[in-house]
Amino acid sequence: MPEDKAGQPDTAKSDNQSKPAKLKPALEQLGTALCPICKRRVAVYLTKTQRPFINCGYCAARVFYNGRESMRILRRKMKPLPERLQ
């Protein structure tokens, strides 16, 4: 006859809760560049498909760099983050 586990704590749940969660950013930040609309310095992120884009919080512009030439121009104008220097 199976035992009733109502009075016993679930060990699987307590093991999961004791470990701290590892937080990581949703999108990887490459560096900073000037917004093409308002000319303020904003962060450059990578999309899930590894394409760079800018999401300006000042003028609400979203600029996606999908072409090869636009990516080259962005790379020249962008200031990379210190930990990404190679």
Order of alpha helices (4+ residues) and beta strands (2+ residues): alpha-beta-beta-beta-beta-alpha-beta
